[in-house]
């Protein structure tokens, strides 16, 4: 049944039209299903990817999967990595524990992208949804209160109307081109090789290895005890895909002594770009994932950043679809995600530059500086916090007062405990006056706000994506709750 638009301008076929069924589009579709929104997800391919592509799933993404009720399959399947080593052919330059504090997931889960997509498709089907394969996005236009899109399926063109359209259609995004959003940035010099290989067990399965060398960098991502993803620079992109012979040559030059590539599953040449858009939506049309940003694979941030994009967006769409979200709320998507994306690109750029320089001087500097930095606790904490994405915060957002830091509480998990509601956490030992003020605040937004008591000294307003919107000492409850009230009225209505 078609739904009435928020502006009262007719009806739409669906609430959210999702273009692209990679991990980002599939996750958004799952969230639409979980939150009770009507959606359609289209994909120009005939089926899901058979290639491993993206691999690392970082702690914050695992927390997000927990909140969305999806985490268990990834925990069962993923190879857990809790250490990062910088190694040359001859020696270990540094070894750092990857064990971030304050999260139930102090590790990286290595899950090949094709497996990730299979999990997300299976969960979508369990929730009653399907991907519309062999369906291509042609064009779209925004009207007063809705978007009309032209799709093509097996030579036949069809029109679809939706309240919102989200392009999750990759680096060559047709949706981004439609919006005329500049994709600013550049391309790294040289070419790269990716290979999934069977290996011996010289290197531990719980450790990621970064190997700078005079021949160029090599990154070794453990998929299991005897299978690994290799990413390395190459001087020339040959015809076809990299051969096992070439992979073995790269390993012999750059990998720790004794490590061997014994069989080849899949390989590819590619070039690396670092690009991003200046804004991530125009009106009711949004973009996410590689459609909005691409960067170096050193650091493994690409898919995780895209998943965080739609996690930030989906609750805002839900409130807007139900008529409870303001324009300022929708505008905050770009305002919040663009600074995060710039930070990710800067981090991966630094890693790529540090790993990639071949000169003898650079080699000597690396051999000296990396061991020194690895013993500086502040550097290690910053390195882990950046890669884990636990340090993402939305300070400066128009809908946040304060630092906008991640909030984690076990009660948020499981898929049913956080959807479109804001949560107000109140100290367990709060006096009657504070409790009455908190209850009155909740009653001002009965459909949007839930009151919870916790072991804390602060009043904390948590958004539906698990980030802090506002907070302050309970002893100053009148002022803090008034700030929360003003913040809520700007972005949502009950």
N, C-alpha and C positions, 0 to 999 in steps of 0.2 A: 504494500500500500504506500502511495506517495505521501510525503510529509509536507506540511505547510512551511514555507520559508519564514525565518525570523522577521523579515520585513513585510510579510503578508503579500508577497508578489507571486502568487500562483503556487504550484507544487513542483517537487523535484523527484527524479527517479531514485536518487540515493542521497545520503548525507555526505559521504566522502568518496570521491573517485581517486583511486591510487594507481598511478602509472609506474609500473615496474615491480617485478616480484623477485628481486634479490632479497638478501637478508633484511634490509631496511624497510622495503615495501611490505614484506611478509610480516615483520614485527608490527608495523603500523596496522595492518589488517587484523592481526590477532588482538591488538589493543582496541580497535574499533568494535570487534566482536565481544570482547570481555566487558566493554563499557556500554553495550547495548545500542551502539550506533549502526545505522545501515551503511553499507560500504560495497564497493566493487573494486577488485584489484585485477588489473590487466597486465599481460606480459606478451611481448612480440615473439618470444621464443616458443617452440613447441613443447618445452618442458623445462624442468629445473636444470641448473648447471651440474655437470658431471666432474668438474674440476675443483681442486681443493682451495685455490685462491687464498682468501683471507683465512687466518688461522687462530690468532691469539684472541682470547676473550678475557678481559681484564676485570679486576675485582668490582669496580663500580657497575660494569655491565652485568656481572653476576648478581649483584644486589638488585638491579633493575629487573632482571629476569625473575628473581625471587618475588618482587612486588607484583609482577605480572602473572605469577603462577606457572612459570616456564622453566625454572632453574634445574629441576631434578634430572632431566635427560642429559643436560650438559655436564652435570657433576658426575653422572655415571660413565659417560663416554670420554670426557676430556682427560688428556694427560696433564698432570699438575706440575707446574714449574714454579719453584720458589727460590731460584738462585740465578744470578747473571754473572758470567765470567768473561773477562777481556783476556784473550789469549793470542799469542803468536805461534808460529811453527815450533819454537823452541821453549817457550816459557809462558807461565800464567802471570799476566801483568797485574790483575786485580780480580777479586771475587767478592760480590756483594749479595747479601741475602735479600730476596724479594719477598718480604713478609710484612706488609703494611699493617699497622695497628688499627684497632677499632672497627674491624670488619669481620664478618663470619667467613670471608673468602680471602685469606692471606696468600694468594697464589694466582698464577695465570693458568687458565684452562685452555689447552691446545685442542681445538676442534676444527677439522677442515670445513671450509665453507659449504661444500656440497652436503656434508652431514648436517650442518646448521640449517640449511634450507630444507632438508628432509624433515627435521624435527619441527620446524615452524609450519611447514605444509601439513604435516600430520596433526599438529595441534589445531590449525585452522579448520581442518576437516572435522575434527572432534567437536569443534564449536559450531559446526554447520555451514562452514564457508568453503569456497572453491576459488582457485585462480582461473581466470579466463585467458587461456593460452592462445597463441597465434592471433592476438588482437593488438593492433598498432594504434598508438595515439597519433592523430593527424593534426588537430588544431583545437583551440578553445577560445571562448570569448566570455567576458564577465558582463553580467546584466545587473539590474537592481535586485540584489538579494540572492543571486545564484550564478552558477557557471554553466554554460552549454559547451559540450565537447563533441567533436567528430572523431569517431573511431572507425577502424577498418578491420574486418575479420574475413579472411579468405575471399578477398575481392569485393566484399559488400560493405558499404559505408552505413553507419548507424549514428544517430544522435542520442546523447545522454545528457541529462541535466543533474547537477549536484550542487549542494550548498557550498562545498569546498572541493578543490582539486589539489592533490599533492604529487609532485613529480619526484619519484625515487628511481629515476631512469638513467642513472649513471653519468659518467664523465662527459658523454656526448649528448646530454639531456636535450630532448626535443622541447620539454616544458621550459627549461632555462632559455633556450633560443627564442621561444615564443614570447617570453617576458623581456627580451632584449637586455638581459642582465650581463654586464661585462664579466668575463672570467679572468680576473687579473692574476698575474704571476709570470712564471717562466718555466724553462725546461733545464734540467741538469745536463751538463756535458756528459757524453759517453752513453753507453748502453748497459743494460743489466740482464742478468740471467736468473731465472727461477727454476728450481728442480726439486721434485719430491723423490727421495731415494731410499732404498734399503741400505743399512749401514751395519758395521760391527758395533760392539757394545763398549768401545773404549771410553766414550764420553757418557756421563750420567744422564739418565732420562729426565731428571728433574731440573736440568740446568740449560739455560739459553747461552749460546756462545757468540761473542762478537770478536772477530779476528781481523784487525788491521794488518796490512802488509805492504811491502814495496810494490806488489803486483796489483793492489787494490783491496777493498774490504770484502769480507765474507761473513755472513750471518748464518748461524746454524740453529734452527728452531726444532726442538724435539717433539715429534708427533707420538712417538712411543720409544721403547728401549732400542728398537732396531729400524725405525723409520724416521727420517728427518726432512725438513724443508731447508733448502739452501738458497740464499739470495746473494749474488755477487756481481760486481762490475765485470764487463768484458770489453775488450778493445774493439771488436767488430761483431755486428749482428750477422750471423751466417744465414744461409738458406735453410728454411724449415725450422725445426726446434733444436735446442742444444742436445748434443749426443751424450751418451754415457762416457765416451772417450774424453770429450771436453770437460764434463763434470769432474772426472777423475783428475784431469790436468789441473783444474782450479783447486781441487782439494789437496793435491800433492804440493802445490805452491803455498797455500794459505792456511790450511786447517792444522790443528794440533797434530803433532807426530803420532802416527799409529792409527789415526782415524781414516776409515775407508768407505768409499761409496761402492756398493756391491751390486745394485740393480736400480733401474730407472723406471718410475711409475708415470711421471708426467713432467714436462719441461716447457719453458717458453722464454723468448726474448721480450724485452719491453724497455721503454724509455720512461723516465720519471719526470713528472711535472709537479710544480707546487703552485696551485692556483686556488682562488676562492672568490666568491661573489661578495659585493659590498652590502647586499641585503638579500633576505631569503624568502621574500614574498612580495607580491604586488596584488593588492586587494584580497580576493578570495583564493588566489592561486599561490601555492607554496612549493618550495623545493627542499630536499633533504639528502643527506649522504653525498655520494660522489657527484651528484648533480650540482652540489653547492660548494664542494671542496675536494681537492685531491692533493696528495703529498707523498713524500718518500715512504717506502715500506719499512725502512729502518725505524724500529719503535713499535710497529704493528698497530698503529692507532686508527687506521682508516675506517674499518667496519664499526669499531667501537664508537667512534665519533658520530657516524651516521645513525647508529642505534640511539645514542644520546639525543640526537636531533629530534627524532620522532617521539621519544619519551617526553621531551620538553613540550612538544607540540600537541600531543594527543589529548591531554586533559583540557587544554585551552579550546580545542575544537569541540570537545564534548560539551563544555559549558556554553559555547557559542551556538551549537546545534540545538540545545535545549532552551535557548533564549536567555541564558543567565550570564553570558560572558560579554564583556564590553569590547569596544574597538581597541582600547588601550591594552587589554589583555592579549589580543591577537597580535598587535604591533610588537609586543614584548618578545615574541619569538626571535625576530631578527636582532633586537637589542641585546638579548641574552646570549644567543648562540654565536654571533659573529665574533665577539671578543675571544670566546673559547676557541673557536676554529683558528683564529690568528695565532693564539698561543700554541696550539697543537702543531701548526705549520712551522713556527719558530723552533719548537723543541725537536721535531724530526729533521729540520734543516741543520740544526747544530750537530745532531748525531751523525747525519750523512756527511757533513763537512769534516767533522773530526775523524771519521772512519776512512774517508775517501782519498785524502791527499797522499800521493805516492812518494814524495821527495824524501831523501835521506834525512834531511833536517826534521821534517814532520815525523818520521819514524822515531828519531831520537827524542823529540819532545814528547811523543806519546808514551814511549817507554819510561820516561821520567814522571810525567804529569799524572797519567792514569793511576799508577800505584799511590801517589801522594793524595789525590782527590778521594780515592776509595776509602782512605782512613779518616776523612773529614766527615764527621757524623751529619753535619748540616747538608753536605753535598749528597750523601747517601739517602737521607730522608727526602730531600727535594727530588732526587732522581726517581725514587720509588713512588712518591706522591704524584709526580707528573705522569709517569707511565700507567699507574693504576687508575688514573682519572678520579681518584677519591678527593683530590684537591680542587676539583671544579667548583666554582662558586659564582653567584650572580650579583655580586656587589656592583652597584651602579645601575641596576635594572630599574625601570620606571615602576615596577610592581613589587619592589623589595625595599625594605628599610633595614640597613645594616649590611652585614657581610654576605648574606645569601648563601651560607655554607650548606653543604650536604648534612642531612639529619638521618641518623640510622637508629632504629629501634626494632627489636625482633617482632613487635606487634604489627609492623608494616607489611610483613611478608605473607606469602601464601596465595596471593592473587585476589583475595576477597576484601582485604582490609584497607586498601587505599585505591580509590577510583577518582570520583569527582569532588570529594569532600576535603576541605581544609581541616586540619586537626589542631586543637588547642591543648597543649600539654600544660598541666597545672601541678605544682608540687603536692605530693601526698600530704604533707604537713601544713598546707595552706590553711589559714584561719577562716572563720565563717564569712568575714567581710570580703576576702579575696574570692572565695568560692561563689558568693552571691554575684559579685561583679562579673566573674567569668561566665556564670550561667546566664546572666542578662545579655552579655555579648553573644553567646551562642544563640539565644532566642531571637536576636536581631537578624540572624541568618539561618533559620531552622533547616533549610534544605541544603545548606552548603557547609555547615560547621559542626564538628563533633568534638565533644569535651572528653579528654582523657587525663588520668592522674598518673604521675610518674615520680621516680626518685630524682628530683631536680630542685634547684633553688630558683629556677627561672620560669617565667611564662614564655612559652615558645609556640608561635603559630607556624605550622608546617603545611606546605603546599601539597597538592595531590601528586606531585612528582618526587616528594621526599626531600625538598630543599626548604630551608628556613626563610619565611617571608618577613618575619619580624620577631623580636624577642626582647626581654628585659627582666630585671629583678622583680620577683613577686612582691617585694616590699614597696615597690613603686607601681603597684598594680593599676591605679587609676590612670596615670599617664600612659603606661604601656598599652593598656586595653583601648584607650582612646586612639593611640597611634594605629593599632591593629584595625580598629573600626574604620578609620579614614582610609587605610590601605585597601580594605575589603570593598568599600563602596566604590572605589575607583575602577576595580577590575571585574566585579561580579555583582549580581543582584539575585536575591532569593525569590 
